[in-house]
Amino acid sequence: MNFGVIDVGANSVRMNVYQYENKGFDILFSKKKTLGIVSYINDGNMSEKGIQILCRCLHDFQLTLSHLHIASLHVFATVPLRNIKNTTVVLQKIFERTGIRVHVLSGEDEGRLSFEGASIYSKLQKGLFLDVGGGSTEIVSFQDCQMHNVYSISSGSLSLFRTYVSEILPNEKQQKEIIEAMLRELKEKDPNKEYATETMLAAGGSARACAALLKDLHMIESTKEEIPCEKLQELITYLNREDAIRIILRCEPERIHTFFPGLLILYSTAKYYGCKKMQISKYGVREGYVLKKILPNARF
């Protein structure tokens, strides 16, 4: 059995197509469109233009699945649909125009499902899990592979870019403002640093992009599974140069405007909690959604 899962995020909409066989499933292929859907939210409401763009994207994904004769499709959304006033109206219009019913995840649900997906191949028994999205960041503390505390903060790579960055990349003053904003929000959620730990497990496009650029710049070995968190500070310092845009474009062109804010989220969280090492997971909320919401008896 093959089926599609679409994740409607603040910055991008991604579809993974999975193959399920003998209680196990694999990713057949992924397709992503960068919409920056939160840019179409004004005064807490998603505009008609935003709805049209999102529906057009969903329809394109439906066409892809129809060409492959895949009828089963599951769609969920995170920040862009849960943090707006007209969620019900948007969901109804999406259904009327595409026939798709979208499941809106709460911040806590997103964190839990992200952790479930990221834990598929992780051998970490204890640590802090971080899922950096475009419109929010989900944080989970875990021990003995079990979740203890889950919370969501409103800072994401795209939301921070829109709030603090005046050009393509943040200048040093804006970087400082982003770090200070992150530390304030972390302190508000966890004033006693109860989640402090040595190792951080990170998921999401920003985390994977940071690891890719560190490897591209030969700051870490290409086969290295753990990244010293001090390398995040080194990367920030390195990118404060005139050709930083060219460097990021060479490795992560689709994330040119959200890369630096995402890096600062990772750095701020590691700094606040005293993390020394970071592992990157290639799996996240989509795989967690499959395991918990679609095929609870399946395995990767």
C-alpha positions in Angstrom: 0.0 0.0 0.0 1.3 3.4 -0.9 0.0 6.7 0.6 0.8 10.4 0.8 1.2 12.6 3.8 1.2 16.4 3.4 2.5 18.7 6.1 1.3 22.3 5.8 3.9 24.4 7.6 4.6 28.1 8.1 7.2 28.4 5.3 6.7 25.3 3.2 4.3 22.5 2.3 5.8 19.1 1.9 4.4 15.8 0.7 6.0 12.5 1.5 4.8 9.4 -0.3 5.3 6.2 1.7 5.2 2.5 0.8 3.7 0.2 3.5 4.4 -3.5 3.3 4.7 -6.3 5.9 4.0 -3.8 8.7 7.0 -1.7 7.6 7.1 1.5 5.6 9.7 3.5 3.6 9.7 6.9 2.0 9.3 6.6 -1.8 9.8 10.3 -2.5 9.3 13.8 -1.2 8.0 16.9 -2.9 8.1 20.4 -1.4 6.8 23.9 -2.3 8.0 27.0 -0.4 4.9 29.1 0.0 5.7 31.2 3.1 2.0 30.9 3.9 2.3 32.9 7.1 3.0 35.9 5.0 -0.7 35.8 4.0 -1.9 36.2 7.6 -3.0 39.7 8.4 -4.6 40.8 11.8 -4.7 37.2 12.7 -6.7 36.0 9.7 -5.5 34.2 6.6 -6.3 36.1 3.4 -8.3 34.8 0.5 -5.1 35.0 -1.6 -3.3 32.8 1.0 -6.2 30.3 0.9 -6.0 30.2 -2.9 -2.3 29.6 -3.0 -2.5 26.8 -0.4 -5.4 25.2 -2.3 -3.5 25.4 -5.6 -0.5 23.7 -3.9 -2.7 20.9 -2.5 -4.4 20.4 -5.8 -1.0 20.0 -7.5 0.0 17.4 -5.0 -3.3 15.6 -5.6 -2.5 15.5 -9.3 0.9 14.0 -8.6 -0.7 11.3 -6.5 -3.4 10.6 -9.2 -0.7 10.1 -11.8 0.8 7.5 -9.5 -2.6 5.9 -8.8 -2.3 6.7 -5.1 -5.7 7.4 -3.6 -4.9 7.6 0.1 -3.9 11.0 1.3 -3.5 12.4 4.8 -3.0 16.2 5.4 -2.1 18.0 8.6 -1.2 21.6 9.4 0.8 23.3 12.2 1.3 27.0 13.0 -0.2 28.6 9.9 -3.7 27.2 10.6 -3.7 26.7 14.3 -2.7 30.3 15.2 -5.3 32.2 13.1 -8.7 33.5 14.0 -10.4 32.1 10.9 -9.2 28.5 11.1 -12.7 27.1 10.7 -13.4 29.2 7.6 -10.1 28.3 6.0 -10.6 24.6 6.7 -14.1 24.7 5.1 -12.8 26.5 2.0 -10.0 24.0 1.6 -12.5 21.1 1.8 -14.9 22.8 -0.7 -12.2 23.4 -3.2 -10.0 20.3 -2.9 -12.1 17.7 -1.0 -9.3 17.5 1.6 -10.0 17.6 5.3 -7.0 19.0 7.1 -6.1 17.9 10.6 -4.7 20.9 12.6 -2.1 19.9 15.2 -1.8 21.7 18.5 1.7 22.8 19.5 2.0 19.9 22.1 0.7 17.4 19.5 3.3 18.6 17.0 6.1 18.3 19.6 5.0 14.8 20.6 4.7 13.5 17.0 8.0 15.2 16.0 9.7 13.4 18.8 8.2 10.0 17.9 9.4 10.4 14.3 12.9 11.7 15.3 13.3 8.8 17.7 12.9 6.1 15.0 16.7 5.7 14.6 18.0 7.7 17.5 20.0 5.8 20.2 19.8 8.6 22.7 18.3 7.6 26.0 18.2 11.1 27.5 18.3 14.6 26.2 16.5 17.5 24.7 14.6 17.3 21.5 14.1 20.4 19.3 12.0 20.7 16.2 12.7 24.1 14.5 9.9 25.0 12.2 9.1 28.2 10.2 6.5 29.5 12.7 7.3 27.8 15.9 9.8 25.6 17.7 8.7 22.5 19.7 10.8 21.3 22.6 10.6 17.9 24.4 12.7 16.7 27.3 13.1 12.9 27.4 14.6 10.2 29.5 14.8 6.4 28.9 13.5 7.2 25.4 10.2 8.5 27.0 8.9 12.0 26.7 8.7 14.0 30.0 7.8 17.6 29.1 6.6 19.1 25.9 6.2 22.8 25.0 6.0 25.0 22.0 7.4 28.5 21.6 6.3 31.0 19.0 9.7 31.7 17.6 10.4 29.9 14.3 12.9 30.6 11.5 10.4 32.4 9.3 8.6 34.3 12.1 12.0 35.5 13.5 13.1 36.6 10.0 9.9 38.6 9.5 10.1 40.3 13.0 13.8 41.1 13.2 15.6 41.0 9.8 15.5 44.0 7.5 17.4 42.5 4.5 18.2 39.0 3.5 20.5 38.1 6.4 20.4 39.5 9.9 23.3 41.9 10.8 25.1 41.5 14.1 22.7 43.8 15.9 19.7 41.8 14.6 21.4 38.5 15.5 21.8 39.7 19.1 18.1 40.7 19.2 17.0 37.3 17.9 19.2 35.5 20.5 17.9 37.7 23.3 14.3 37.1 22.2 14.9 33.3 22.1 16.5 33.3 25.6 13.6 35.3 27.0 11.0 32.9 25.6 13.0 29.8 26.8 13.3 31.4 30.3 9.5 32.1 30.4 8.7 28.5 29.5 11.4 26.8 31.7 12.8 29.4 34.2 14.6 26.8 36.3 16.2 25.1 33.3 14.7 21.8 34.3 15.4 20.4 30.8 19.2 21.1 31.0 21.1 18.3 29.3 24.3 17.5 27.5 22.9 16.3 24.2 20.3 17.9 21.9 18.4 15.9 19.2 17.3 18.3 16.5 14.8 17.8 13.6 13.5 20.0 10.9 14.8 21.6 7.8 16.8 24.3 9.6 18.7 21.7 11.7 19.5 19.6 8.6 20.6 22.7 6.7 23.0 23.8 9.4 24.6 20.3 9.5 24.9 20.4 5.7 26.6 23.8 5.7 29.0 22.8 8.4 30.0 19.8 6.4 30.2 21.8 3.2 32.6 24.3 4.9 34.6 21.3 6.3 33.9 22.5 9.9 32.9 19.0 10.8 33.6 15.6 9.1 31.1 14.6 6.5 30.4 11.3 8.3 30.1 12.8 11.8 26.9 11.9 13.6 27.3 14.2 16.5 28.0 17.9 16.1 29.8 19.8 18.9 27.4 22.7 19.8 30.4 25.1 19.8 30.4 24.7 16.1 27.1 26.6 16.0 28.9 29.7 17.4 31.8 29.2 14.9 29.3 29.1 12.0 27.6 32.3 13.2 30.9 34.0 13.4 32.0 32.7 10.0 28.9 33.9 8.3 29.4 37.5 9.4 31.2 38.3 6.2 30.4 40.0 2.9 30.0 36.8 0.9 27.8 35.0 3.4 24.8 35.1 1.0 26.8 33.3 -1.7 28.0 30.7 0.8 24.4 29.9 1.9 23.1 29.9 -1.6 25.7 27.4 -2.7 24.5 24.9 -0.1 20.9 25.8 0.9 19.4 28.2 -1.7 15.8 27.5 -0.7 16.5 28.6 2.9 18.5 31.8 2.1 16.2 34.0 4.3 15.4 31.5 7.1 18.8 29.8 7.4 20.4 32.3 9.8 17.3 32.6 12.1 17.1 28.8 12.3 20.8 28.6 13.2 20.3 31.2 15.9 17.4 29.2 17.4 19.6 26.1 17.6 22.5 28.2 19.1 20.2 29.9 21.7 18.6 26.7 22.8 22.0 24.9 23.2 23.3 27.9 25.1 20.4 28.2 27.5 20.4 24.5 28.3 24.1 24.0 28.3 24.0 21.4 25.5 27.5 20.2 24.4 26.5 18.0 21.5 23.8 17.9 18.9 22.5 15.1 16.8 20.4 15.6 13.6 17.4 13.4 12.8 16.3 13.0 9.2 12.8 12.1 10.4 10.3 14.2 12.3 6.6 15.1 12.5 5.5 13.4 9.3 6.9 10.1 10.3 5.5 10.5 13.8 2.1 11.2 12.3 2.3 8.0 10.3 3.2 6.0 13.4 0.7 7.5 15.7 -2.2 8.6 13.5 -2.3 6.4 10.4 -0.5 3.1 11.0 0.1 2.6 14.8 1.3 -0.9 14.3 3.8 -0.1 11.6 7.6 0.3 11.8 10.3 1.8 9.7 
